[in-house]
Amino acid sequence: MDASNTLSAESSSSSDLTQIEKAARGREITGLDIFRPTTDTMTADRVQTLMNIMNADQPTGGEDLIYGPGDAHQLRYWRGVSPDAPIIVFIHGGSWRVGSYLDSIGSTKVVHLLEKGYAFATVNYTLFPLVTVAEQVQEVANSLGYLTRNAARLEFDHSRIILMGHSSGAHTVTLLGTDTSYLDRAGVAIHNIRAVISLDGSNYNAMAEVLDSPGPVAENMIAGLGRNTDVLRAMSPTYNARTPNANAFLLLHAERQGDIRQTEEFKSVLNAAGTSVNLHVFEGESFEGHMQMLLRLGDKEYPATVVLDDWLESQVPVSA
């Protein structure tokens, strides 16, 4: 990583950039600085502006496919450079309750990863409270089963699946990468999940959200998962991160102090299980950083894109 893309505490404190400008710049933060206190100065107007940008930033091209019987059971698929290309499957966020496979994804990453030669799919699922979060996760697993069964026709390598998710979608992909029961029911082998990429996820340890992220994040967790400790444990990737896991994990985070603590915990458990894991934290506090990571990943000027590209080349290159 170029030193110019790494942010020290000193350079951060002397910067006269606004939080919006810092989040857009997105330099990597290293060492103990990843735990520095952050503040939430977001206004309702700024939140709505970011949501509007995200909703309008929809990918083009590809083909829509139906993977199940439900109204929401559809996905969009783009072919890769060859029939042997790995596939990246993206799961959108929205606190399990809002969003879709097109309006909550960010188009820049789609264009970038297709240009690199990967096949790409983005998956829709039924929103809470029409189904439970566990049922949502199973729907996503079922979409992987559909893709796997149709890999020859769709022309990608079903033995090299990369899961990528943002926010609650990151929770979904990390759970799929650690709790094999969902994949088993869908007929997908865990060893075919070659990589899991989490974009500013949360709820790795759901019970800890109450202390780590009091406020909207914890409130959304309780609304979606409830208060039963057995359920919260079952829905926590950290509690499931024992072998067999997906082959490798890349955890990319903005500056959200509580969830970074959980990510370090999750990383330690994965390491103890012998699973490869890398964690990187980038400028951008609270919801501002959360959304900039979604929207800017794939932009070659955004430092997290360089980290993503290097990691994919080392773990699941386009050419096997």
C-alpha positions as CSV (number, residue, x, y, z in Angstrom):
1,M,0.0,0.0,0.0
2,D,1.3,3.4,-1.0
3,A,2.2,5.5,2.1
4,S,0.2,8.4,0.7
5,N,-2.9,6.3,1.1
6,T,-2.3,5.6,4.8
7,L,-3.6,8.1,7.3
8,S,-1.7,8.8,10.6
9,A,-3.3,10.3,13.6
10,E,-1.2,13.4,13.2
11,S,-2.2,14.0,9.5
12,S,-5.8,13.5,10.4
13,S,-5.8,16.0,13.3
14,S,-4.1,18.7,11.2
15,S,-6.4,18.2,8.2
16,D,-8.9,21.0,7.5
17,L,-11.1,18.7,5.4
18,T,-14.7,18.2,6.3
19,Q,-16.0,14.8,7.4
20,I,-17.7,14.5,4.0
21,E,-14.4,15.2,2.2
22,K,-12.4,12.8,4.4
23,A,-14.9,10.0,3.8
24,A,-14.7,10.6,0.1
25,R,-10.9,10.6,0.3
26,G,-11.0,7.4,2.3
27,R,-7.3,6.9,3.2
28,E,-6.5,3.8,5.2
29,I,-6.1,4.1,9.0
30,T,-3.7,1.7,10.7
31,G,-2.5,0.7,14.2
32,L,-4.4,1.7,17.3
33,D,-5.9,4.7,15.4
34,I,-8.6,2.4,14.1
35,F,-10.1,2.5,17.6
36,R,-10.1,6.3,17.9
37,P,-13.4,7.8,19.1
38,T,-15.7,9.0,16.4
39,T,-18.7,11.4,16.4
40,D,-22.0,11.3,14.5
41,T,-22.7,14.7,13.2
42,M,-24.9,13.6,10.3
43,T,-28.0,15.6,9.7
44,A,-31.3,14.1,8.4
45,D,-30.9,16.1,5.2
46,R,-27.4,14.6,4.6
47,V,-28.7,11.1,5.3
48,Q,-31.5,11.6,2.8
49,T,-29.1,13.0,0.2
50,L,-26.8,9.9,0.5
51,M,-29.8,7.6,0.3
52,N,-31.0,9.4,-2.8
53,I,-27.6,9.1,-4.4
54,M,-27.5,5.4,-3.6
55,N,-31.0,4.7,-4.9
56,A,-30.3,6.4,-8.2
57,D,-26.9,4.7,-8.7
58,Q,-28.2,1.5,-10.3
59,P,-26.1,-0.8,-12.4
60,T,-27.0,-1.3,-16.1
61,G,-26.8,-4.3,-18.3
62,G,-26.9,-7.9,-17.2
63,E,-29.9,-10.3,-17.3
64,D,-32.6,-10.8,-14.7
65,L,-33.1,-14.3,-13.5
66,I,-35.6,-16.0,-11.1
67,Y,-34.1,-18.2,-8.5
68,G,-37.2,-19.2,-6.4
69,P,-40.9,-19.0,-6.0
70,G,-41.2,-15.8,-4.0
71,D,-42.0,-12.4,-5.5
72,A,-38.6,-11.1,-4.4
73,H,-36.6,-14.1,-5.6
74,Q,-34.8,-12.6,-8.5
75,L,-31.2,-11.7,-9.2
76,R,-29.3,-9.9,-11.9
77,Y,-26.3,-11.6,-13.6
78,W,-23.4,-10.4,-15.7
79,R,-21.1,-12.8,-17.5
80,G,-17.4,-12.8,-16.9
81,V,-14.5,-12.9,-19.3
82,S,-14.7,-16.6,-19.7
83,P,-16.6,-19.8,-18.7
84,D,-13.9,-20.3,-16.1
85,A,-14.3,-16.9,-14.4
86,P,-15.0,-16.8,-10.7
87,I,-18.3,-15.2,-9.7
88,I,-18.8,-12.4,-7.2
89,V,-22.3,-12.5,-5.6
90,F,-23.4,-9.2,-3.9
91,I,-25.9,-8.9,-1.1
92,H,-27.4,-5.5,-0.4
93,G,-27.9,-3.9,3.0
94,G,-30.7,-1.9,4.5
95,S,-31.0,-3.3,8.1
96,W,-32.8,-6.3,6.6
97,R,-35.8,-4.1,6.0
98,V,-35.3,-1.9,3.0
99,G,-33.5,-1.8,-0.3
100,S,-33.3,-4.0,-3.4
101,Y,-30.7,-5.8,-5.5
102,L,-30.4,-2.8,-7.8
103,D,-31.0,0.4,-5.8
104,S,-28.7,-0.5,-2.8
105,I,-25.6,-1.8,-4.5
106,G,-23.6,1.1,-6.1
107,S,-22.7,0.7,-9.8
108,T,-19.0,1.6,-9.7
109,K,-18.0,-1.8,-8.2
110,V,-20.0,-3.7,-10.7
111,V,-18.3,-2.0,-13.7
112,H,-14.9,-2.3,-12.1
113,L,-15.1,-6.0,-11.3
114,L,-16.6,-6.9,-14.7
115,E,-13.7,-5.0,-16.3
116,K,-11.3,-7.2,-14.3
117,G,-13.0,-10.3,-15.7
118,Y,-15.2,-11.6,-12.9
119,A,-18.8,-12.7,-13.4
120,F,-21.1,-10.7,-11.1
121,A,-24.6,-11.2,-9.6
122,T,-26.6,-9.1,-7.2
123,V,-29.4,-10.9,-5.3
124,N,-32.8,-9.8,-4.1
125,Y,-34.5,-11.3,-1.1
126,T,-37.7,-10.9,0.9
127,L,-37.5,-8.1,3.4
128,F,-38.1,-8.3,7.2
129,P,-40.7,-8.5,8.7
130,L,-42.4,-10.6,6.0
131,V,-39.7,-13.2,6.8
132,T,-37.2,-13.6,9.6
133,V,-33.6,-12.7,9.1
134,A,-32.7,-16.4,9.2
135,E,-35.2,-17.0,6.4
136,Q,-33.6,-14.1,4.5
137,V,-30.2,-15.8,4.8
138,Q,-31.6,-19.0,3.6
139,E,-33.1,-17.3,0.6
140,V,-29.7,-15.9,-0.3
141,A,-28.2,-19.4,0.1
142,N,-30.9,-20.7,-2.2
143,S,-29.9,-18.2,-4.8
144,L,-26.3,-19.6,-4.6
145,G,-27.8,-23.1,-5.1
146,Y,-29.6,-21.8,-8.2
147,L,-26.5,-20.2,-9.6
148,T,-24.4,-23.3,-8.9
149,R,-26.9,-25.6,-10.7
150,N,-26.9,-23.3,-13.7
151,A,-23.2,-22.5,-13.8
152,A,-22.5,-24.3,-17.0
153,R,-25.3,-22.4,-18.8
154,L,-24.3,-19.1,-17.2
155,E,-20.7,-19.7,-17.9
156,F,-18.8,-19.2,-14.6
157,D,-16.8,-21.5,-12.3
158,H,-19.1,-22.7,-9.5
159,S,-16.2,-23.8,-7.5
160,R,-14.9,-20.3,-7.1
161,I,-17.7,-18.2,-5.5
162,I,-16.9,-14.9,-3.8
163,L,-19.6,-13.5,-1.5
164,M,-19.7,-9.7,-1.0
165,G,-22.1,-7.8,1.1
166,H,-22.6,-4.3,2.6
167,S,-24.0,-3.4,6.0
168,S,-26.7,-6.0,6.9
169,G,-25.7,-7.7,3.6
170,A,-22.2,-8.1,5.1
171,H,-23.8,-9.8,8.1
172,T,-25.5,-12.2,5.7
173,V,-22.4,-13.1,3.8
174,T,-20.2,-13.6,6.9
175,L,-22.9,-15.8,8.4
176,L,-23.0,-17.9,5.2
177,G,-19.3,-18.1,5.3
178,T,-19.3,-19.5,8.9
179,D,-22.5,-21.4,9.5
180,T,-22.7,-24.2,6.9
181,S,-26.3,-25.2,7.7
182,Y,-27.8,-22.6,5.2
183,L,-25.5,-23.7,2.4
184,D,-26.1,-27.4,3.2
185,R,-29.9,-26.9,2.7
186,A,-29.2,-25.2,-0.6
187,G,-26.9,-27.9,-1.9
188,V,-23.8,-25.7,-1.9
189,A,-20.4,-26.9,-0.6
190,I,-18.6,-24.6,1.8
191,H,-15.3,-25.3,0.0
192,N,-16.8,-23.6,-3.1
193,I,-17.0,-20.3,-1.2
194,R,-13.5,-19.2,-1.9
195,A,-13.8,-15.7,-0.4
196,V,-16.1,-13.5,1.7
197,I,-15.9,-9.7,1.4
198,S,-17.6,-7.7,4.2
199,L,-18.2,-4.0,3.5
200,D,-18.7,-2.1,6.8
201,G,-20.6,-4.9,8.4
202,S,-22.1,-5.2,11.9
203,N,-23.6,-7.8,14.2
204,Y,-20.7,-10.1,14.0
205,N,-21.5,-10.6,17.7
206,A,-25.1,-9.5,17.8
207,M,-25.4,-9.4,21.6
208,A,-22.4,-7.0,21.8
209,E,-24.1,-4.4,19.6
210,V,-26.0,-3.1,22.6
211,L,-22.7,-2.0,24.2
212,D,-20.6,-1.5,21.1
213,S,-23.1,0.5,19.0
214,P,-25.9,2.0,21.1
215,G,-28.4,3.9,19.1
216,P,-29.7,3.1,15.6
217,V,-27.3,0.1,14.9
218,A,-28.3,-1.7,18.2
219,E,-31.9,-0.7,17.8
220,N,-32.0,-2.2,14.3
221,M,-30.4,-5.3,15.6
222,I,-33.0,-5.8,18.3
223,A,-35.8,-5.0,15.8
224,G,-34.5,-7.6,13.4
225,L,-33.1,-10.4,15.6
226,G,-35.0,-9.8,18.9
227,R,-33.7,-10.3,22.4
228,N,-33.4,-14.1,22.8
229,T,-29.8,-14.8,23.5
230,D,-29.8,-18.2,21.9
231,V,-31.1,-16.7,18.7
232,L,-28.6,-13.8,18.9
233,R,-25.7,-16.3,19.3
234,A,-26.9,-18.4,16.4
235,M,-27.1,-15.4,14.2
236,S,-23.6,-14.1,15.1
237,P,-20.8,-15.0,12.7
238,T,-18.3,-14.8,15.5
239,Y,-20.0,-17.6,17.4
240,N,-20.1,-19.7,14.2
241,A,-16.5,-19.0,13.0
242,R,-15.1,-22.5,13.5
243,T,-14.1,-24.9,10.8
244,P,-15.3,-25.4,8.2
245,N,-15.4,-21.8,7.1
246,A,-15.2,-20.1,3.8
247,N,-11.6,-20.1,2.6
248,A,-10.7,-16.4,3.2
249,F,-12.3,-13.2,4.5
250,L,-11.7,-9.6,3.7
251,L,-13.2,-7.2,6.2
252,L,-13.3,-3.6,4.9
253,H,-14.5,-1.0,7.4
254,A,-15.2,2.7,7.7
255,E,-14.7,4.5,11.0
256,R,-17.4,3.0,13.2
257,Q,-15.7,2.4,16.5
258,G,-18.0,-0.3,18.0
259,D,-18.2,-2.4,14.9
260,I,-14.4,-2.2,14.5
261,R,-14.0,-3.7,17.9
262,Q,-16.4,-6.5,16.9
263,T,-14.5,-7.0,13.7
264,E,-11.2,-7.5,15.5
265,E,-12.9,-10.0,17.7
266,F,-14.3,-11.8,14.6
267,K,-10.9,-11.7,13.0
268,S,-9.3,-13.4,16.1
269,V,-11.8,-16.2,16.1
270,L,-11.3,-16.8,12.4
271,N,-7.5,-16.8,12.9
272,A,-7.9,-19.3,15.8
273,A,-9.8,-21.6,13.4
274,G,-7.0,-21.4,10.8
275,T,-9.0,-19.3,8.4
276,S,-7.3,-16.5,6.4
277,V,-8.6,-13.1,7.2
278,N,-7.6,-9.5,6.5
279,L,-9.0,-6.3,8.1
280,H,-8.6,-2.8,6.7
281,V,-10.1,0.4,8.1
282,F,-10.6,3.6,6.0
283,E,-11.5,7.2,6.7
284,G,-15.2,8.0,7.0
285,E,-17.1,8.4,10.2
286,S,-20.5,6.9,10.9
287,F,-23.1,6.8,8.2
288,E,-21.0,9.1,5.9
289,G,-18.2,6.5,5.8
290,H,-20.6,3.7,5.6
291,M,-22.2,5.0,2.5
292,Q,-19.0,6.3,0.8
293,M,-17.6,2.8,1.0
294,L,-20.6,1.4,-0.8
295,L,-20.7,4.1,-3.5
296,R,-16.9,4.6,-4.1
297,L,-15.6,1.0,-4.0
298,G,-14.5,0.2,-7.5
299,D,-13.2,3.8,-8.1
300,K,-9.5,3.4,-8.7
301,E,-8.8,6.6,-6.8
302,Y,-10.5,5.2,-3.7
303,P,-7.8,3.4,-1.5
304,A,-10.1,0.5,-0.5
305,T,-10.3,-0.4,-4.2
306,V,-6.6,-1.0,-4.3
307,V,-6.8,-3.2,-1.3
308,L,-9.7,-5.1,-2.8
309,D,-8.0,-5.7,-6.1
310,D,-4.7,-6.9,-4.5
311,W,-6.6,-9.2,-2.2
312,L,-8.7,-10.7,-4.9
313,E,-5.6,-11.3,-7.1
314,S,-4.0,-13.2,-4.2
315,Q,-7.0,-15.2,-3.2
316,V,-9.3,-15.7,-6.2
317,P,-7.6,-14.4,-9.4
318,V,-9.7,-14.4,-12.6
319,S,-7.3,-16.9,-14.2
320,A,-7.1,-19.9,-11.9
